[in-house]
Amino acid sequence: MRKTLLLIIAISYVAVTFATTYTSAANGEWSTYTTWSPAGVPLPGDEVIINHNVIMDDAYTSGGYWGVDGGSITINANASLVQGTNVIGIAIQNGGTITNNGTISFNEFAITEGTFTNNGMANFYSLIYNLDNIENYGVIDEVDSFYTSGLVNSYNSSSINADSVQNEGVIMNEGDFTTSYLYNNNEITNNYGMSFFNFTNAGSFTNNHAIAVYNDGTNLGTFINAEGAFINLTRNFLNADSVNHDALFFNDGLFNIGNSWSNADTTKGSSTGKFQIEEGTYNSGFMKGDFLFCDNTPTVSVNPIIDYNTGYIDTNITYCLTNNIEDSFKDESINLYPNPAKNNINLSNLKVDETIEIIDVTGKLLKQINIKESNLTIDISDLENGVYYIKYNKITKVLIKQ
């Protein structure tokens, strides 16, 4: 569920002529002199190095925020900085920096001018409000609302987990990015794995690898699903901008849709592009290119095989009535997790003495496992990254290997 993002930051500026470098000397509270070397209390413009477990309880806050005001905080490995009494959040401003190699934990986090570099574990339970720069090499977890109009780089082997994300800036993802609701109004490039419950794209979105959507998706802007990339969407997809009528979905990869597909603006694709749609198909816009379009439950038997069409359809588009693999990835009678997966997958609610098959996108059988128990773990570490089908009786699940 999309949440309203609201942040009022009121941070008092403390004038200091020279910044002091403080290094933690023991576990303790920020405002305790003996926590630091030299003995004292770091001010917002100081350089702070944390090698211990420090609780931010300081009185140098306004509205419950501590400000890294042109200074820096470095949290080293096995060390932590966590929220304490009288503090609800931490903010970076005036070119300040926070570098986390350990653990940082606050309810709220804001960057108005500066950089947050995360190599460890970062928990911001209520809000991230980013107007400048986040460089993520670690884990950002348990975020309720994430608003960004700046730059977010999330690198290889990193992860971001938030309930809702609103992007007005630039997101470059090379790790695992999970959110219940995504609204993109500027630019996102996905080079690894993203998963949403619902998403709306009103800007520019390029998918170069794998996306899983567990409910609905809407494209109001420009969405490119690149060659070799994959989108698995469980319910309905709409490509339409009701105001400007310039929504563009360009598909050179594979797009599985579990329920209905509707196009009111422009859908394009090359010969490598494939749509596979389980239920209704509706076109009142433009379909251009030479992609493959598969309606698995067609109501017509002559080209164009679209349930309802009042728009333009290129004659180079090809059709298929059914997929060569019976796809029932909406079926919930068995459970498959995690998905996407790296090394192992788990399946539950199975019947003993049946078989599980792992099949690639060409239909080649790669693994066949006899079921001995109702719960099964399968090693997939030997598979290349990509899209596979897990087949069990008449049920087929889509698996993303990362």
N, C-alpha and C positions, 0 to 999 in steps of 0.2 A: 504494500500500500504506500502510495506516494505521500510524503510528509511535507508540510510547510517548513521551509528553512528560515529560521529567525535567529539573528545574532546581534546583540548590542554589546560592543566592546568599549569599555571605558577604563582606560589604563592611565594611571598617574605617571608622569615622567619625572624621574629623579635625576637631577643634574649632577653629573660627576665630571671632574676635570680630567682625571686619568683613570683608565680601567685597571682593575687589580685582577690578577690571576689567582683563583682559589682552587685547591685540590682537596678532595675529601680525605680526611684522616681516619674516619671511623663511621660506622653506621650511626644514623641519627636524624634529627629534624634539621631542616634548612636553617631555621632561625637560631639554632644552638651554636654558640661560638666554637665549642670544642669539636664540632663536626668537621671543621675546616682547618687547612694549613695554607697561609697563616691564620691564626685565630681571628674570627670575625664573622660577618654575615654578608654573602655576596649580594650586590645590588644589580638592578636590571641591565646595566651596561658592562658588567664585568665578564671576564673569561672564566668559565667554570669547568673543571674536570672532575667527574664522578667515578670513583673506583669502588664505592661501597653502596649500601642501600640507604637512600636518602628520601625522606618524606618532606614534600613541599607544604609547609604550614605557615609561610612567611606573612608578615604584616604589610609588606611592600606590594600590596595588591589593591586594585580598585574594582569593585563589582565582582570580586572573587577571582580575578585573572592576574597571573604573574606574567610580566612582559620581558621577553628577551630583546631588549631595546638597543640594537646595534652591537650587542655582545654575543657571546656564544656559550652553549652548554654541550659538552661531550660526555656521553654516558658510555663507559667502556664495558667490555665483555664481562658477564657475571655481576654487573652492577645494575642498579635500578634507580629511577626517579618516579615517585608515585604521589598522587594527590593526598593531601592531608587536611587538617582543620582550616576553615576559612578560605579554602581554595576550591574553585570549581573547574578552572581551566588554565591553559598556558597559551601564550601568543608570541609569535615572532614578528618583529617590526623593525623598521629603519635599518634593514640590511643584516639583521641578526641571523644566527644559524643555530640549529640543534642537530647534532649527530648522535644517533642512537645505535650503539653496538651491543646493548644489553636489553633492558626492559624499561619502557616508559608507559605510564598509565594515568589518564585523566578523563574526566567526563567530557570536556570540550577542548578543542584545539583549533587555533586560528593562525593563519599566516597572511599578514597584510603586505609585508615586504621582507623577503628573506628566503631561506632555504631550509627544508627539513630533509635530512638524509637518514634513512632507516636501514640498518643492517641487522636488526634484531627483532624483538617483539614490541609492537606498539598497539595499545588498546586505548581508543577514544570512544567511550561508550555512548555518548549522546550526539556529538557533532564534530565533524571536520569542516572547517571553512577556509578554503585555500584561494588566495588571490595572487599567489606568486609561484612557488616551485616546491614540488615533492619528488624526491628521488628514492624509490623504494627497491631495496635489494632483499628485504626480509619479509616480515608478516605484519600487516595492518589488519586488525581483527575487531569484531564485535562493535562496529560503528553503526549507530542508528541512522543518522542523516549525513551525507557527504556531498557538500557543495564545492565546486571548483570552477573558477574562471581563469585559473592560471595553468601551469604545466604539471602534469602527473606522468612520470616515467616509472613503470613497474617492470623490473628486469627479470631475466631468466631465473627460474626457481623461486620467485617471490610470489606473494599472494595478497589480495585485498578482499575483504569480506565486509559488506555493508548492507543495511536493510534497504536504503534508497540512495541513489546517486543522481545528482543533477550536474551535467557538464556543460559549462559555457566557455570552456577553454580547450585544451588539447590533452588527450589521454593516449599514451603509447603503452600498450600492454604486451609483455613477453612472458608473463607468468600466468597464474590462476586468478581470475577476477570474477567474484560472485556477488550478485545483488538481487534482492527481490524485485525492485523496480528501477529501471534505468531510463532517464530522459536525457537525450543528447541534443544539444542545440548548437554545437560547433563541430569538433573534429575528434574522432576516435579511430585508432588503427589497432586491430587485434592480430598479433602474430603468434598467439598460443591458444589459451583456453578461456572462454568467458561463458558464464551461465546466468540466466535471469529467470524470474517468474513472468514478468511482463516487461516489454521495452517499447519506447517510442523514440524514433530517430527523426529529428527535425533539422539536422545538420548534415555532416559528411561522415559516413561510417564505412571503413574498409575492413573486411574480414579476410585474413590470409591463412587461417587455420581452422579452428573449431568453435562453434557456438551452440549451446543448448538452451532452449527456451521452453519453460514448463507450462506456459499458458499462452498468452496472445502477444502478437507483435504488430506494430504500425510503423510504416515508413512515410514521413512527410517530406523528407529531403532527398539526399543521394546516398544510396547504399550499394556497395560493390562487394559481391561474394566472389573472390578471386578463384582462378583455376586451381584445383586441388583442395579447395577449402570446403567446409561442410557446415550446414545449419540444420539442426533438428528442432522443429517447433511443434509443440504438442497439440495446440488448438488452432486458432484462426490468425490469418495474416491479411493485412490491408495495406495496399500501396496507393495512397491518395492524399493530396493536399487540397482541401475543399476551398482554400482561399486563392492560391496562386496556380493551382493545377499543374505543378511542375515536379511532382515527386518522381524520382527515377530509381528503379531497382535494376541493377546490372548483375546478371548471374552467369559466371563462367564455371561455377563449382556445382555442388549438389545441395539441393534445398528440399528437405522432407517436411511436409506439413500434415499434421494429424487430423485436421478437420477441414476448414474451408479456406480458399484463396480468392481474394478480390483485388482487381486492378482497375483503378479509375483514371490513372495517369499513364506512365510509360514503364513498361518492362522490356528489358533488352537482354541479350545473351548470345554467346558464340556456340559453336558445335560442342564444346566441352561442358556446357551448362545443362543441368537437368533439374526439372521440378518434378517432385513426386507428391501427389495430393490425394488424400484419402476420401474426402467428401466433396462438397460443392465447389465449383469453379465459375467465377463471374468476371467478365471483362467488359468494361465500358470505355476503356482507354485505348492505348497503343501497345501491341506486342510485336517487337521487332527483333530480327536476327535469325539464327538457325539452331536454336537450342531445342532440347528434347522436353516435351511437356506430357506428363503422365497423370491422367485422372483415373484413379483406381475404381471409381464408382460412376462411370459416365452415364448420362441420360440421352446421349446421342451416339450414333455409330458411324457417322461420316465426318470428314474433316471440315472445319476445325472442331476437334473434340473438346468443346467447352460447354458446360451446362447452360450458360446464359451469356450471349454475346451481342452487344450493340456497338462495339468499337471496331478498330482496325486490327487485323492479324496478318502478319507477313506470311507469304506462301512458303517460305523456306523453313518455317517451324515444323518439326516432326512430332508425332504423337505415338503413345502406346496406351493400350487399354488397361493392361495390368503389368505390374513389375514381375521380373523373373524370380524374385524372392517374395513370398507372401509376407507383407510387412504389417504387423499388428503391434507397433511399438506403443500404442496407447493402452494396450492390455495391462491391467494391474494385478492379474492373478498370480504373477511371480514378481519378486523384487530383485533388481539388479543395482548394485552399488559397490564402490563409488563409480560415478560416471560423469565426467571423464575419469580415467584411471591410468596409473603408470605401471604398476607391477602386478597387482592382483585384483580380481573382481570376486564379489560374493553374490551368490544367488540363493534365494530362500523360497519356501512354499513349493518345492519340487516333489515329484512322485518318484519313488524308488523303482529302479529297473527301466526307467526311460533313459533317453540320451540327450546330451547337450552338444550342439554343433556351433563352431565358430567359422564364419564364412566371410570372405572379403567382398569388396564391392563388385568384383567381376563374377561372383558366384562360386569361386573356388573354395572347397572345403579345406580348412586349415587344421582344425582340431575336432575330435569327437570323443566325448567323455561319457562313460556309463555312470549313471546316478546310483549311489549306494546309500545316501542319506538325503533327508529333505532339505538340508542346507549344504551348500557346496562352495568351496574356494578354488578358483582357477588361476594359475600362474600365466600371465600374458606378457611377461617381461621380454620374451623372445620375439614378440610381434613388433613390426615397424609402426611408428606413429601414423595414425590415420583413422579411417572409419571402418567398422566391422559390424556384422550382424550376429547376434546370439540367437540361435534357433532352438526352440523347445516345443515339441509337438507342432501345433499350428500357430504358436506364438513366436514372433520375431521381435527382438529388442535391438535397438541401435546402440552400439558401443563406440565411444571415442577413446582411442589409445593415445596417450600423450607421453 
